[in-house]
């Protein structure tokens, strides 16, 4: 069999699965994507009817925490006229456009559930896998099995909701749901509601419900850094914060950022002040939560201690009675959502050991990968796309993995680093560092010193400007000339949806001092580049 005819099963068709299908096609592989729902988009495919509540989806009011320039696929920018922060309907439409652009739909098998993954009888010789499926909602007797040369598991982190076993929860008479099942606030009108959890899901659910509920209590065991989607001067927060380098030292930058957050949200932070560092987990991206705290529609409480039939006692001894409903925004536990017959995929301490969060350890053949099994401090789509590009090249034989011993050492070192740097579940990655790590594996990380001599302005934008996915299309496999244009016009696309009325503004010519400052900066950066990359 020719190497270019290898078949690949892709399990899941959210943003990870779509990238996997496209990357397999780019490498001449034959992908078959198996999707439980009847359409693409995963989390971003909003469904409000109860029959779909077992599948995780966004709330009806969900808006992306990242902005369009930082969260797109590297070779497919969002339309420039679209808003910077995107409602879920925009992200779903973007997924549809991406699938249409690259002809992905014909490789997707909808309304099909994967029930079992096992090694083929000849796995030792071939590395092949058997994927067993059944039509969604049908009996097990309708199962069918098919062999594939490789498998990409693209089911992500949000398929196994976790509800802690709080004392007394079993006797509480109110309604209890996980945030996975939450869609709209309608059923909570005029009710007293407790939301447990201070992640973005908890913050969004609390502010959404508060519009109709008589009172909402947001219960959290630890604080959170509270910011919004807008940063200084109203520009997107992620484009200002997520950068490769800053004009000032990183520690000074983070100190100034913390002071800015505390200054803008001083009253709201009075009960939310965290003890962890700004980069230890994702901040709470909510413009509404500070307002809700200010007007009293959301009241911050300590973590739950015990439930009674009608209320809830918190860890600091306060008690709220006559609670009608509880929404558990208590996160998810990583779990492969189908039966697996392979020792290397057994859960260990709540996770599967993965080399660079992509390839499992202990397999004779590197014909299986995971995508999206991490929490990104930044945008998810660029990271899962890089994972897919890497996996496709490994399956094709164009990229090699280290030995098992080397991969195990890397996994151990990474786990220790995560435990020191991040809060549980210790699956966090920084968008820039992780993106560079995977891009290096496929030869897509630019040599900025070399780039500086041919495109100095572009290089400065890559190093000191917003970290955008297009940087990984400047070189290596999948290189495109459009990437340079996309990087150079980021701010034009940021402004495009906001400049909707002509305003006459008197502009003064740039003073000589400013021009001299620009020249000084270029000279300084040149010196930095030589020190950093020579």
Buried (B, 14 or more C-beta within 10 A) or exposed (E): EEEEEBBBBBBBBBBBBBBBBBBBBBBEBBBBBBBBBEBBBBBBBBBEEEEBBEBBBBBBBBBBBBBBBBBBBBBBBBEBEBBBBBBBEBBBBBBBEBBEEBEBBEBBBBBBBBBBBBBBEEBEEBBBBBBBBBBBEEEEEEBEEEBBBBBBBBBBBBBBBBBEEBEBBEEBEBBBBBBBBBBEBEBBEEBBBBBBBBBBBBBBBBBBBBBBBBBBBBBBEEBBBBBBBBBEEEBBBBBBBBBBBBEEEEEEBBEEBEEEBEEEBEEBBEBBEBEEEBBBBBBBBBBBBBBBBEEEBBBBBBBBBBBBEBBBBBEEEEEBEEBBBBBBBBBBBBBBBBEBEBEBBEEEEEBBBBBBBBBBBBBEBBBBBBBBBBBBBBBBBBBBBBBBBBBBBBBBEEBEBEEEEEBBEBBEEBBEEBEEEBBEBBBBBBBBEBBBBBBEBBBBBBEBBEBBEEBBEBBBBBBBBBBBBBBBBBBBBBBEEEBBEBBBBBBEBBEBBEEEEEEEEEEEEEEEEEEEEEEEEEEEBBEEBEEEEE
